C-alpha cells in the first residue's frame, strides 16, 4: 500500500513537471539573475523572506510616482490614493476569505501587529485567566503573549509536539483547556519543521471552551490558500514579504471580536473597521505591493488552468495548487538527498505520502558539525540558507539542539538543479 502511494505521488509530481515552466516563472524575478563568482546565486533563504517579482516593484513605483497623497481630499492624487488603499484592503480580504469587509488591516510586521493586538486582547483578561502557547511557534507568537501574561497575571500553559511525528496531538490540547482558558496562540505551519498544523481542529476546541484563537500564518501563506471562514479562528496574521511581496504585514480579525475590543487610536479616527485599528497613515507603496503580490499568485493560477475572468479566490486556489505540486517534488528530492548523507537528521516529516501535512521548509542537523559551518560552506558557493534557531526557540529547546540547525526553503521559483547543487555542497561540508 505504501509503495502504491509513493508511486502515485511520484507520478503526480513527474506529470506536473512536464507542464510547469519554471524558467518562465524565474524570469519574473530580477534577483534570480544575480551571480556570485560567476555562478548563479541560489535563493534557499525563502522562509525568512522571498524574492519579489517585477509586477510588485512596478505597482509600488506607480504608487509613489502617481498616488502619493493622504486620504480624504477632493483632488485627483488623493482620490487615486484612496482607491489604491481600498483595493488593497479588498484584495487582503479575498486573500484570507474574510466573511465581512473591514476585517483586514495592515502594519509594519507580523511581530508588531501581534504585540499590539496582544495588549488589546489581553486587556479584558483577569488575573488567573489562562492562555495556551505551543512549543512549535515562532517567538513572534510566543513572546508577546508571555509579556502580556506577565503584565496581567495570567497563567501560561504549553502545548508540546511529538519529536517523532513533528505534529501536535489535539487530545493533548483538549486536556490543557479549562474553564479559565481565554486564548490559544497557534501556528498554521512551522518555520523550522515545515509541519502544517490542524488549525480547524484547534478552532473547534477553542469554540467549545469559548477561547479566542490567534493564528500565525506567516509560514503557510507562501504555500497554501487561507480560508479563515473554514478555520474557525478569531485572528490570523501573515507577512507579505514571505509571499513575494514587500516588508508589510496584514491581520484579519473576526468582526464581532474586533468591535468588542478597545482600540488605541487618535480621537479623530472613526470607530468603523478597519480604521479603528490602523494607527496613523498606512504605507501606500507597501499596500500596492501587497496587492500586487496577491495578484501575482492569482496570475500564476491563470497560467495553470483558470481563465483570466475567474474570481480572485478561484485563481488564487489554482496558483497555490500549482506551487504546491511543484514544491513537493523539490522537497522530496531535497529530503531524499539529505537522508542519504551519513550523520544528517531531518527535523520534520520525511515521507512524501504525508507531504500534504508539510510545506517545503526543510531543517536538518549534522552529527558533530555546527550548523554555522555548513551554512558558511554553502554561502561560499553562492547558496543562501539560514542557520541557528530562526526565532523558533522552543522547538530547538524541545529537541535539545540549542545551537539550532540548517534551514533550506525551496519555493516555486527554485529548480531541481539548485537542489542537487546544494546537496553536493552539504555532502562536501559534512565529509570534510
N, C-alpha and C positions, 0 to 999 in steps of 0.2 A: 504493500500500500504506500509506504513512504517513498519507495523508488518511483512509483507511478506519479505521485505528487511532484517529486523532484523533476521528473521528465516533463510534466505539464508546465511547470514553472520555467524550465529551460526553453521549451518550445515557444512559450508566450514571449519571453524575452528576445529570443532569436528572431521571431516573426516581426516583432515591433522594430528591432534594429534595422530591418530591411526598409522600413518606411520613414524612419526618424532621421532627419538630415541635420546632424549635429554641427556640421561646418556652416550651414546656413544660419543656424542659431548663434554660433560663435561670432559670426560677422556683425551681429548687433552690439557686441560688447568691445569697445575700443581697448580696454585694459588687457584683453586676452592676446593682443598683438605685442605686448611688451616682451622684451628679451633680457636675459642675464648671461653675460659672457657668450653671446651669440646663440643661445638656446632659448626657446620659448619658456616663459615663466609658467609654472603650474599653480593654479589657484585652488588649493585644497583647504584654505582657511575659511571657507564659506560659513560654517556655523557661527563664526564671530562676526560675519558681515559679507554679503555677496557683492559681486561687481554690478555695475549699472549699465543698462542699455542706452543707446543713442536717444531713444524716444523720451526717456526720463529726463536726461540733461536738456534736451530741446524744450520740453514743456517748462522746466524750471527757468530756462533762459527767457522764454516768452513771458513768463510771469514777471520777471524782473525788468524786462525791457518795456512791456506794454500794459501791465496790470498792477503797477506799483503805487498803490494808494490805500488809504484807510477806508473803512466801510461807512456807508450811510450818507455819502454825498450824492448830489444830483448830477454831477459831472461824469463824463464818459469813463475816465480811468477808474473812478470809484465804483461805478456800476459794473465794469468788467471785473474788478477785483471781487466784488460781492458774488458775481456769477461763478467765478473760479472757486471761491470758498464753499458756496452751496453745492456745486458739482462734486467737489472732493468729499464733502460730508455724505452726499448721496452714494458715491462710489464706495465709501467706507462702510456704509450701512448695508449695501448689497454684498460687499465682500464677506461680511460675517453673518448675513441673512438676519439683520435686525428686524424684529416684529414691528417696530414703530420708528418714525422719523425722529431725529433729535437725540437718539440714544448713543451716538458715537461722538467723541470729542478727541482732540489731539494734544500732544505735549512733546517736550524735548526728547524724552526717552521712556522706555518701559519702567526703569527704575524710578525716575522722577514721578511718573504718574502713580506708581504703586505706593511710594512713600506718601504722596499727598492723599490718596484715597484711603490708605490705612488709617490715617489720623481722623479723617471724616467718618469712616465706617465705625471705627472703634470708639468714637466719642460717645456713642449710645450704650456701650457695654458697661457693666457694673463689675466692681472688684469680685474676683472669684469666678466670673464667666470664663468659658474655655474656648480656645482656638486650636485647630489641628493643623500641623505643618508636616511636610514629608521630608524624608532623607534623600529624595531624588531631585529636589528642586534646586534651581539656580538661586544664589543668595539674594537676588533681587526680589524673590517671592518668599524669602525667609526673614532676612534682617529687618525689613520694615515692620513686619508683624511681631518679631521679637521685641523691638524697641517700643512698639505700641503696647504690647503686653506689659512691659516694664513700667511704662508711664501710667497705665490704667489698673495695674494689679491683677492682670488676667493670668489664667493658668494655661500653659502651653503643653499640648500632648503631641507626640510624634508618631507618624505612620512609617514603618520600616518597609523595605523591599527585600525580595529574595536575591541573594548573590549567586544563586544557581539559574533562576529564570529571568532575573533582572526585571521583575514585574511585582506589582502590589497584589496582595490578596485582599479583596474588598471585605471579606469576613473580618479581617483584622481592623479595617476602618470602622465597620459596624460595631465592633467591640469597644472602640475608643469613644464612641459617641455617648453623651449623657444628656440629661435634661438641661445642662448648663452650656452645651455646645452652641456657640454663636456664629462661628465662621470656620470654613475649611479652605485652605490655600493649597492649590493643586496644579501640577504642570501637565500640559497636554502631551508634550514629548520632551524627553531628557536631552540636555545639551552635551551629555557625556555618553550614556549608554545607547541613545537613539530610540529608546522604548517609547511607543505610542501608548498612552495610558487610557483606561476606560473611564473617560470623563462622564459619559452618560450614566454609568453605574454609580459613580460618586454623586452625580446630581440627584439620583433617586434617593440615596441615603441622606443627602443634605435636606432635601424637601421633606422627607419623612420626619426629621427632627426639628425642622424649622430653622436650620442654619443657613447662612449665606455661603455661596460658593464662588471663590475668586480664582480664575484660571489664567495661568501664564501660558500663552500660545505662541510665544516668540519662536521656539524651535519647530513648531508644527506648521506655522503659516507658510514657509517656503516650500512645503512638500504636500500639503493636503487642504482640501476645501473645508472651511469652517462654517458651522451651522449652529449658532447659539440657540436657536429655537429648538433644535433637537437635543442639544447637550443638556439643557436644563440648568445651566449655570446662572449666576446673577451678575457677574462681571467677567470680562475677558479682555486681556491686553496683549498686544503684539507690536513688533517693531518693523517698520518698513525697510530698513536697511538690511534686514535678513531676507526679504523677498524682493530684491533687485531695485529697491528704492533708496531715497535719501535718509539721512540720520534723523528720523522723526518717528513718533510712536502714536498709536491710537488705542483708545479704550472704549469698549462697549459696556453699557450698564443697563440693566432692566429698568424700564421707565418708572415703575412704581417704587423701586428701590432708590433710584436717583432722586426722585421728587421728595422722598421722605428724609433725605439727608440734608444736613445744614451745609450750605455752600459758602466757602470763604471767598468773597468777591467784593469788588467795589460797589458802592451803593447805586451807581447809575446803571449797572448791568441788570437786565431783566432776569426774573426768576425762571423764564422759559428755558427748556433744553434746546440745544446743548450749551447755550451761552453761560448759564449759571456755573458751569464747571470749567469755563475757559478763562483763565486768568490772563488778562492783557490781550495784546494783539497777536494773533497766531501768525506763523511764518508763511507768507503767501507762496514763496517759491517751493518750500517744503511740501505744502499741501498739493501744489501742482505736480510735484514729483511723486508723491504717494498715489495720486490719482493715475498718473502715467504708469506706475509700476503695476497697479491693478489691471489697467488696460493691457499691459504687456502680456500678462498671464492669460487674459481672455483672448488676445490675438493669437497666442500660441494654440489655444483651443480651436480657433478658426482654421489654423494650418493643419490640424489633425482631426477634422471631422465635422465641425459645427459651422453652419453658414454665418456670414457676417451679420445677417439680420437677426440672429438668435439673441435671446435675453442674455444680459451680462452674466447672471448666475450659471446659465447653461454653458456659456463659453468658458467661464472660469473652471467649471467642473471638467470639461474636456481638456483644458490646458493642464490641470493638475493630474488628470489620468495619464496624459502623455508623459509628463515629467516623471511620475511615479514608476511607470513601466520601464522607462529608460534608466532611471536611477537605481532601480532594483537590480538590473543587470550589472551596473558598475559596482554596486555594493557586494553582490555575490562574488564578482571577480576579485575585489579587494580583500574580502574576508577569507576566501579560499587561499589566496596567496599568502596572507598573514599567517594563517594556521599551518601552512606548510613550512614556515620558518621556525626552526628549533628555538624554544625558550620564550616564544611570544604567546601572550594571553589576551584574547579579545574580550573587552568588557561590555558585553551586550549579546543580543540574540544573534546566533550564527547559522541557524537552519533556514535556508531560503524559503521553505514552506511557510515559515512564520514571519516573512518579511512584511506582511500586511500590518504587523504589530511593531514595526520599527521604521524610522526614517534612515536616511543614508549616512548619518553621522556615525563614525566608527572610531572608538578609542581603544588603545591597547597599551600594554606594558611589556617590556622585555626583561627577562630574568638577569639581574646583575648589571644592567646597563641603564644609567639615568635617562629619563625621557628627554632632558635638555640636550644630551649628547646626540640622540637620534634626530631630534628636530634641527639641531645645528648642522648635522651632516646633510640632511635634506635641503636645508637653506643654501648650503654651499653649491648645490646643484640647481638652484632656482625653483625649488619645490617649497611652497609656503604652507606650513601646517602649524598648529598650536601645540604647546605642551604645558604641563602644570595642572592646576586644579580647575582652570576655566570658570572660576567663581562657583563651582559646584562643590563646596567644602564638605558638605555632609556625605556625598557619595563616596568621596575618597577616604574620609574618616571611617565610614562603614566598611569599606573594602580593605582598610589597613594600609592604604597607599598614600601616605601623607605628602609625597613629592609629586603626586598626580601621574598622568600618563601622556601619551601622544595622541592627538586627535586629528583625524583625516575626514574631511567632509565634502565628498563629491556632490555636485548638483547637475542640473540638466544640461549645462554647457561644457562639462568636463568630458573627457574621452577615455576609452579603454587603453589607448596608448599612454595616456598620462598615468593611469593606474599601474600599468606594467612598469613604467619608468620609476615610479615611486616605490613599488615593491622591490625592484632591483637595488635601489639605494638603501632601503630599510634592511634588506638582507646583507648588504655590504657593511652597513653600520653595525649590525649585530655580530657579524662574523669577525670584523676587525677588532 
